[in-house]
Amino acid sequence: MSFDPLNPLIVQADRSVFLEAFNPRAEAARTDIAPFAELISSPEHLHTYRVTPLSLWNAASAGLTANGIMEALARHAKFPLPDNVATDVRELVGRWGRLKLERYDSALLLIVAAGDEALLTELGRHKEIRPLLGEVMSSTVVTVPAAHRGVLKQQLIEVGWPVDDQAGYTDGAAFAVRLSSSLQVRDYQREAAEAFYRAGSEQGGSGVVVLAPGAGKTVVGMAAMSLVGQRTLVLTTNRTSVNQWHRELLNKTDLSPEDVSEYAAGKALTPVTLCTYQMLTHRKRSSLSGEDGAYPHLALIGASEWGLIIYDEVHLLPAPVFRLTAEVQARRRLGLTATLIREDGREGDVFALIGPKRYDQPWKTLEAQGWIAQAHCLEVRLRLPPEERVQYAVAPDQDKHRIAAENPVKRTVLRQVMARHSGLPTLIIGQFLDQLELIGADLEVPVITGKTPQRTRETLFQAFREGHLKTLVLSRVGNFALDLPDAELLIQVSGAFGSRQEEAQRLGRLLRPKADGRAAYFYSLVTRETSEEDFAHHRQLFLAAQGYSYGILDQDEV
């Protein structure tokens, strides 16, 4: 391949890929590399992708070949491809499918092809994998206890050997779900559900759909339910999300109130049952995690004939749930998320235990099509008052973040920002409850925290939806699954250190499209020359990768 200055890609030896966003050929290149390259950042002019083992295995699981990937890179590259990139891609893609998990009668079999016996021998001697395997049937086949199905896949990812799980699914009890005739399922929502289901084949039925907040992931879940046609368990982050799912299911399907319920101990399970991760991981007091019956709610839920399990906000799935839900590996599993980023770095667990990424759409593509609102992101930098600056200087490192986050100047600047956008439905979100209570008292508006009773929360959320309440102050309970489509201004006064997840979730509260196409505004109040400034930069990395840029204002400019 020769040098072509008109092409938009630069492929580096470390498998990073740079895309000239201004190049007339950029869109075609972006479309071709998106299935196998992970977007790292996308500021105005030069976008950065990285080809990783996980991104290649996701692509291979969707049917892409090493030659197809190399052809796509070569077609759009400005310079000849580094030799090692071609070797890496072929070797990593070639790992997919060499290990297969299949069902034989009631047993699970881990299988390699003839000629690959040494691989199975090597893995069988690995200290973390050996205890998960059963009887050696031949040099290419070893049994796997059904209870180890999920953990084995997890460990194989850890050692760089993904397994193609073709052991299929145990059908749950049949239960038809029909979508409401008034529901207009968008093309990408239908495509996402079909990419997950794959016409009911063993190649489908497990995996993750990645869509921006406000893009209607709940509708994707309902479309998947209608395709599977079996009893469904929906796991989600909190009771507010449970209530949202309950409301959406009754409004957008033919389900009756008797068909849908929130899980509670001692209560009969309905064909569609909703449960929080917190309930699922509740452990008996004084019990150890390995004891029988330590997780009583998990035992009850696992005993039902679920045909589909939906993991909402799968990037927030608590680590214990990965282990606890090993017994449901034989059920169809759909993960829904706005981002596969996990702050604990366990993205491989999602791949192994929920399934490969089956579908995603860039946030900016959905924005351009009008499916989510345009958002302007601004960071306001403030100074610490002299007395707090001295306190910050002498404070232990573990206290510095809180001093910067609770900068009293933020309360003044907050009112100035609100005056700048007077009359807009406004959410104020923060980390520290004392700060939020002061803000609520300043503005004479309600404050919703984890201690606020669920019924009170729902009453306040409904008042906000109906326009009777223009401003709400929220703790971290505002990060997840809030159905407040009319919110146009969000001001975050403090956050959980450098969490990219949290930044994305908070912006997501604004992204429901507005009736007249108006834009939304996302402000972050940040104390300059403190650790909060560094954390703010890290928080913004994911949104920069989605194409959002932050305007920077000084407090005097507001």
C-alpha positions in Angstrom: 0.0 0.0 0.0 1.4 3.4 -0.9 1.0 6.8 0.8 -2.3 8.5 0.1 -2.4 12.0 1.6 -6.2 12.3 1.0 -7.1 9.4 3.3 -8.2 10.3 6.8 -6.7 7.5 9.0 -3.2 7.2 10.6 -2.6 3.7 12.1 0.1 3.5 14.7 2.2 0.5 15.7 0.6 0.5 19.2 -2.8 -0.1 17.5 -4.0 3.4 18.1 -5.8 4.9 15.1 -6.2 8.7 14.5 -9.1 10.0 12.3 -9.0 13.4 10.7 -12.5 14.5 11.5 -12.3 17.4 9.0 -11.4 15.1 6.1 -14.1 14.6 3.5 -13.5 10.9 3.7 -13.9 10.8 7.5 -17.5 9.6 7.7 -16.9 6.5 5.5 -13.8 5.6 7.5 -15.6 6.1 10.8 -18.4 3.8 9.6 -15.9 1.1 8.6 -13.8 1.0 11.7 -16.5 1.5 14.3 -17.3 -2.3 14.6 -13.7 -3.2 15.7 -12.1 -0.1 17.1 -12.9 1.5 20.4 -13.4 5.3 20.4 -11.1 6.9 23.0 -11.7 10.6 22.4 -13.3 12.8 19.7 -12.5 16.4 20.2 -13.0 18.9 17.4 -10.4 17.9 14.8 -8.6 14.6 15.5 -10.4 11.6 16.9 -8.5 8.7 18.6 -9.5 5.1 18.4 -7.8 2.0 19.8 -7.9 -1.5 18.5 -8.0 -3.7 21.7 -8.3 -7.5 22.2 -11.8 -6.9 23.6 -12.9 -4.7 20.6 -11.5 -7.4 18.2 -13.3 -10.2 20.0 -16.5 -8.2 19.9 -16.0 -7.8 16.2 -15.2 -11.4 15.6 -18.3 -12.5 17.6 -20.3 -10.4 15.2 -18.8 -12.2 12.2 -16.0 -9.9 11.1 -12.8 -11.5 9.9 -9.1 -10.4 10.3 -8.9 -9.9 6.6 -12.0 -7.7 6.6 -10.6 -5.6 9.5 -7.2 -5.2 7.8 -8.8 -4.3 4.5 -10.9 -1.6 6.2 -7.8 -0.1 7.9 -5.8 -0.2 4.7 -8.6 1.3 2.6 -8.7 4.5 4.7 -5.1 4.7 5.9 -2.8 7.6 4.9 0.4 5.7 5.5 1.2 2.0 5.0 0.0 -0.1 7.9 2.7 -1.2 10.5 3.6 -4.8 10.0 3.0 -5.7 13.7 -0.6 -4.4 13.5 -1.5 -6.9 10.8 0.1 -9.7 12.9 -1.6 -8.6 16.1 -5.1 -8.3 14.5 -4.8 -11.7 12.9 -3.5 -13.4 16.0 -6.1 -11.8 18.3 -9.1 -12.3 16.0 -7.8 -15.9 15.5 -8.2 -16.6 19.1 -12.0 -16.2 18.8 -13.7 -19.5 18.1 -10.7 -21.7 19.0 -12.4 -22.5 22.3 -16.1 -23.5 22.1 -18.5 -24.2 24.9 -21.2 -26.6 23.8 -24.0 -28.7 25.3 -24.1 -32.5 25.1 -27.2 -33.9 26.7 -27.1 -32.4 30.2 -23.4 -31.7 30.2 -21.3 -28.8 29.1 -18.2 -29.4 27.0 -15.2 -27.2 26.4 -13.9 -28.1 23.0 -10.9 -27.2 20.8 -10.3 -28.3 17.2 -8.0 -31.1 16.3 -4.5 -29.8 16.2 -5.1 -27.4 19.1 -4.7 -30.0 21.9 -1.8 -28.1 23.5 -4.0 -25.1 24.1 -6.5 -27.2 26.1 -3.7 -28.9 28.0 -2.1 -25.5 28.9 -5.4 -24.0 30.1 -6.2 -27.2 32.1 -3.0 -26.7 34.0 -3.7 -23.0 34.8 -4.3 -22.6 38.6 -7.4 -20.4 38.2 -9.0 -22.5 35.5 -8.2 -26.1 36.5 -10.7 -26.1 39.4 -13.5 -25.1 37.0 -13.1 -28.0 34.7 -14.5 -31.5 35.0 -13.6 -34.8 33.4 -11.1 -35.0 30.5 -13.0 -36.8 27.7 -10.3 -36.6 25.1 -7.3 -34.5 24.1 -9.8 -32.0 22.6 -12.8 -32.2 25.0 -13.2 -31.6 28.7 -16.5 -31.4 30.6 -17.5 -28.3 32.5 -19.9 -28.3 35.5 -22.9 -26.1 34.6 -22.4 -24.0 37.8 -19.0 -23.0 36.5 -20.2 -21.8 33.1 -20.0 -18.1 33.8 -16.9 -18.1 36.0 -15.0 -20.2 33.5 -15.8 -17.6 30.7 -14.6 -14.9 33.0 -11.3 -16.6 33.8 -10.6 -17.4 30.2 -11.0 -13.7 29.3 -8.6 -12.9 32.0 -5.9 -15.1 30.4 -6.6 -13.8 26.9 -8.6 -16.7 25.6 -12.3 -15.8 24.9 -14.7 -18.7 24.6 -17.5 -18.9 22.0 -20.4 -20.0 24.2 -22.7 -22.1 22.0 -24.2 -24.1 24.8 -27.6 -22.5 24.1 -30.3 -21.5 26.5 -32.8 -23.2 28.7 -36.2 -21.9 27.6 -38.3 -20.2 30.3 -42.0 -20.3 30.7 -43.8 -19.0 27.6 -45.3 -15.5 28.0 -46.1 -13.4 25.0 -45.5 -9.6 25.2 -47.0 -7.5 22.5 -45.9 -3.9 21.9 -48.6 -1.2 21.9 -49.9 -0.3 18.5 -49.3 3.3 19.4 -45.6 2.8 20.1 -43.4 3.9 17.2 -40.3 1.8 17.5 -37.4 3.7 16.0 -35.3 1.9 13.4 -32.2 1.7 15.6 -34.2 0.4 18.5 -35.6 -2.4 16.3 -32.1 -3.1 14.9 -30.7 -3.3 18.4 -33.3 -5.8 19.6 -32.9 -8.0 16.5 -29.0 -7.9 16.7 -29.4 -9.2 20.3 -32.0 -11.9 19.4 -30.5 -13.1 16.1 -33.7 -14.8 15.1 -33.6 -17.0 18.2 -30.3 -18.8 17.2 -27.6 -19.9 19.6 -25.4 -17.2 18.2 -27.8 -14.6 19.7 -29.6 -14.3 23.0 -26.8 -12.8 25.0 -25.0 -9.5 24.7 -25.0 -5.7 25.3 -26.7 -2.8 23.6 -25.0 0.6 24.0 -27.1 3.7 23.4 -27.0 7.2 24.8 -29.2 8.2 27.8 -32.6 9.4 26.5 -32.3 7.2 23.3 -34.9 4.7 24.5 -33.0 1.7 25.8 -36.2 0.7 27.7 -38.0 0.3 24.4 -35.1 -1.9 23.1 -35.7 -4.1 26.2 -39.4 -4.3 25.5 -38.8 -5.1 21.9 -36.4 -7.9 23.0 -39.1 -9.2 25.4 -41.6 -9.4 22.5 -39.1 -11.4 20.4 -38.2 -13.9 23.2 -41.8 -14.3 24.3 -40.9 -15.8 27.7 -41.1 -14.8 31.4 -38.7 -11.9 32.0 -36.7 -10.6 35.0 -35.5 -7.0 34.8 -32.7 -6.0 37.1 -32.0 -2.3 37.6 -30.2 0.2 39.8 -32.8 1.5 42.2 -36.5 1.7 43.0 -37.0 4.9 40.9 -35.8 2.9 37.9 -38.1 0.1 38.9 -41.0 2.5 38.9 -40.0 3.9 35.5 -39.8 0.4 34.0 -43.2 -0.4 35.5 -44.8 2.8 34.0 -43.2 2.2 30.6 -44.2 -1.4 30.4 -47.9 -0.6 31.2 -47.9 2.3 28.7 -46.1 0.7 25.8 -47.1 -3.0 25.8 -50.3 -5.0 26.3 -49.2 -6.1 29.8 -51.8 -5.6 32.5 -51.0 -4.5 36.1 -51.3 -8.2 37.2 -48.5 -9.2 34.8 -45.8 -6.8 36.2 -44.6 -6.3 39.7 -41.6 -5.3 41.8 -40.0 -8.3 43.6 -40.6 -8.5 47.3 -39.8 -11.4 49.7 -42.8 -13.7 50.1 -44.7 -12.1 47.2 -45.7 -14.2 44.2 -43.5 -13.7 41.2 -45.3 -12.3 38.1 -44.4 -13.1 34.5 -42.5 -9.8 34.3 -40.7 -9.1 37.6 -38.6 -6.0 38.4 -35.8 -6.1 41.0 -33.0 -3.8 42.1 -29.4 -5.0 42.2 -29.4 -4.0 45.9 -32.2 -6.4 46.7 -30.5 -9.2 44.7 -27.2 -8.8 46.6 -28.8 -8.5 50.1 -27.1 -10.9 52.4 -28.4 -12.4 55.6 -26.8 -10.7 58.6 -23.8 -12.6 60.0 -23.7 -14.9 57.0 -20.7 -15.5 54.8 -20.9 -15.1 51.0 -20.2 -18.8 50.4 -22.9 -20.1 52.8 -26.0 -21.8 51.5 -28.9 -19.4 51.7 -26.6 -16.4 52.3 -28.4 -14.6 49.5 -32.0 -15.5 50.0 -33.4 -13.3 47.3 -31.1 -14.6 44.7 -32.2 -18.1 45.5 -35.9 -17.2 45.0 -35.3 -15.3 41.8 -33.0 -18.0 40.3 -35.6 -20.6 40.9 -38.2 -19.1 38.5 -38.5 -20.1 34.9 -37.1 -16.9 33.4 -36.5 -17.0 29.6 -34.9 -13.5 29.5 -32.9 -11.5 32.1 -32.5 -7.8 31.3 -29.6 -6.0 33.1 -30.4 -2.3 33.0 -27.4 0.1 33.3 -25.2 -3.0 33.0 -22.0 -0.9 33.4 -23.1 -0.3 37.1 -23.7 -4.0 37.7 -22.2 -4.6 41.2 -19.2 -7.0 41.1 -20.9 -9.5 43.4 -23.8 -9.9 40.9 -21.4 -11.3 38.4 -20.6 -14.2 40.7 -24.1 -14.5 42.1 -25.8 -14.9 38.7 -23.5 -17.7 37.4 -26.5 -20.0 37.7 -28.5 -17.9 35.1 -25.9 -18.4 32.4 -28.3 -20.7 30.7 -30.9 -17.9 30.4 -30.9 -15.3 27.6 -29.3 -12.1 28.9 -29.5 -8.6 27.6 -27.4 -5.7 29.0 -28.5 -2.1 28.4 -26.1 0.8 28.9 -24.9 4.2 27.8 -21.3 3.2 28.2 -19.3 0.1 28.7 -16.8 2.0 30.8 -16.5 0.5 34.3 -14.5 2.5 36.9 -13.2 -0.8 38.3 -11.9 -1.7 34.8 -14.0 -4.9 34.7 -15.4 -4.5 31.1 -14.2 -8.0 30.4 -16.6 -9.4 32.9 -19.5 -7.8 31.1 -18.2 -9.4 27.8 -17.8 -12.8 29.5 -20.9 -13.0 31.6 -23.5 -10.9 29.8 -22.2 -11.3 26.3 -20.5 -9.3 23.5 -21.5 -5.9 22.4 -24.3 -6.5 19.9 -25.2 -3.0 18.9 -24.3 0.7 19.5 -24.8 4.1 18.0 -22.6 7.2 18.5 -24.3 9.8 20.7 -23.6 12.6 18.2 -25.2 10.5 15.4 -28.4 10.2 17.4 -28.2 13.9 18.2 -27.8 14.8 14.5 -30.9 12.7 13.7 -32.9 14.5 16.4 -33.4 11.4 18.7 -31.5 13.0 21.6 -31.2 16.7 22.5 -28.3 18.9 21.6 -26.3 19.7 24.8 -23.9 22.6 25.6 -21.4 21.6 28.3 -19.7 24.4 30.3 -17.3 24.4 33.2 -17.2 27.3 35.5 -14.0 27.7 37.5 -14.1 29.4 40.9 -11.6 30.5 43.4 -11.5 29.4 47.0 -12.0 32.2 49.5 -8.8 33.0 51.4 -9.7 31.3 54.6 -10.8 28.1 52.8 -7.6 28.3 50.7 -5.5 28.1 53.8 -7.6 25.2 55.2 -7.2 23.4 51.9 -3.4 23.9 51.9 -2.9 22.3 55.3 -5.6 19.5 55.0 -4.7 15.8 54.6 -5.0 14.6 51.0 -8.2 12.6 51.8 -10.0 15.9 52.9 -8.9 18.1 50.1 -11.5 17.0 47.6 -14.4 17.7 50.0 -13.1 21.2 50.9 -12.8 22.1 47.2 -16.2 20.5 46.3 -18.0 22.4 49.1 -16.5 25.8 48.1 -19.1 28.3 49.5 -18.6 30.5 46.4 -20.5 27.8 44.4 -23.8 28.8 46.1 -23.5 32.3 44.7 -22.3 31.2 41.2 -25.1 28.7 41.2 -27.7 31.4 41.5 -26.0 33.4 38.8 -26.1 30.4 36.4 -29.8 30.0 37.1 -30.4 33.7 36.4 -28.6 33.3 33.1 -31.1 30.6 32.1 -34.1 32.0 34.0 -37.3 29.8 33.9 -35.7 26.6 32.5 -36.6 23.4 34.3 -33.5 22.8 36.4 -31.7 19.9 38.2 -28.9 20.6 40.7 -26.8 17.5 41.5 -24.1 17.0 44.0 -22.2 14.6 46.2 -22.2 16.1 49.7 -25.5 16.3 51.6 -24.6 19.3 53.8 -23.9 21.3 50.7 -27.1 20.2 49.0 -29.2 21.1 52.1 -27.8 24.6 52.2 -28.5 25.0 48.4 -32.1 23.7 49.0 -32.6 26.3 51.8 -31.0 29.1 49.7 -33.4 28.4 46.8 -36.4 27.2 48.9 -36.7 24.0 46.7 -36.9 20.3 47.7 -33.8 18.2 48.2 -34.0 14.5 47.3 -31.4 12.2 48.8 -31.1 8.5 49.5 -33.1 9.1 52.7 -36.1 10.6 51.0 -39.0 8.1 51.1 -39.7 6.6 47.7 -43.3 7.9 47.7 -42.1 11.4 48.3 -39.5 11.1 45.5 -42.2 10.0 43.0 -44.5 12.9 44.1 -41.7 15.4 43.5 -40.6 13.9 40.2 -44.2 14.0 39.0 -44.6 17.6 40.0 -41.4 18.4 38.0 -42.7 16.5 35.0 -46.0 18.4 35.1 -44.2 21.8 35.4 -45.5 22.6 38.9 -42.0 22.4 40.2 -39.2 24.1 38.3 -36.1 23.1 40.3 -35.0 20.0 42.2 -31.8 19.4 44.2 -30.6 15.8 43.9 -27.9 13.8 45.6 -26.3 10.8 43.7 -29.8 9.3 43.4 -30.2 11.7 40.5 -27.4 9.8 38.5 -29.5 6.9 37.4 -32.6 6.3 35.3 -34.6 9.4 36.0 -37.4 10.0 33.6 -37.5 13.8 33.6 -37.7 14.6 29.9 -38.3 18.3 30.3 -35.1 19.1 32.2 -33.2 21.7 30.2 -30.5 22.9 32.7 -28.4 20.7 34.9 -25.8 22.2 37.3 -23.4 19.8 39.1 -21.9 21.3 42.2 -19.8 18.3 43.2 -19.1 14.8 42.1 -17.6 11.4 42.9 -13.9 12.2 42.3 -13.0 11.5 38.6 -15.9 9.2 37.7 -16.5 9.3 33.9 -19.5 7.1 34.4 -21.1 9.6 36.7 -20.4 12.5 34.2 -22.1 10.6 31.4 -25.1 9.7 33.6 -25.6 13.2 34.7 -25.5 14.7 31.2 -27.9 11.9 30.2 -30.6 13.5 32.5 -30.8 16.3 29.8 -30.8 14.3 26.6 -34.4 13.5 26.1 -35.4 15.5 22.9 -37.3 18.7 23.6 -40.6 19.3 21.9 -39.4 22.3 19.9 -35.8 21.1 19.4 -34.3 23.4 22.0 -30.8 22.7 23.3 -30.0 21.7 26.9 -27.2 23.1 29.2 -24.9 21.2 31.4 -22.8 23.2 33.9 -20.0 21.9 36.2 -18.9 24.2 39.0 -15.2 23.5 39.7 -12.7 25.0 42.2 -9.6 26.0 40.4 -6.1 25.2 41.6 -7.4 22.2 43.5 -7.7 18.4 43.0 -11.2 19.1 41.9 -9.8 20.6 38.7 -7.9 17.4 37.9 -10.9 15.2 38.7 -13.1 17.4 36.4 -10.8 16.8 33.5 -10.9 13.0 34.0 -14.7 13.0 34.4 -15.0 14.7 31.0 -13.0 12.2 29.1 -15.8 9.9 28.2 -18.0 12.8 27.0 -15.1 14.1 24.9 -14.9 10.7 23.3 -18.6 11.1 22.3 -17.8 14.4 20.6 -18.8 16.9 23.4 -16.5 19.8 24.2 -16.6 21.9 27.3 -16.5 25.7 27.3 -14.5 27.1 30.2 -15.8 30.2 32.0 -14.4 32.1 34.9 -16.8 32.9 37.8 -16.7 36.5 36.8 -17.9 35.7 33.3 -21.2 34.1 34.5 
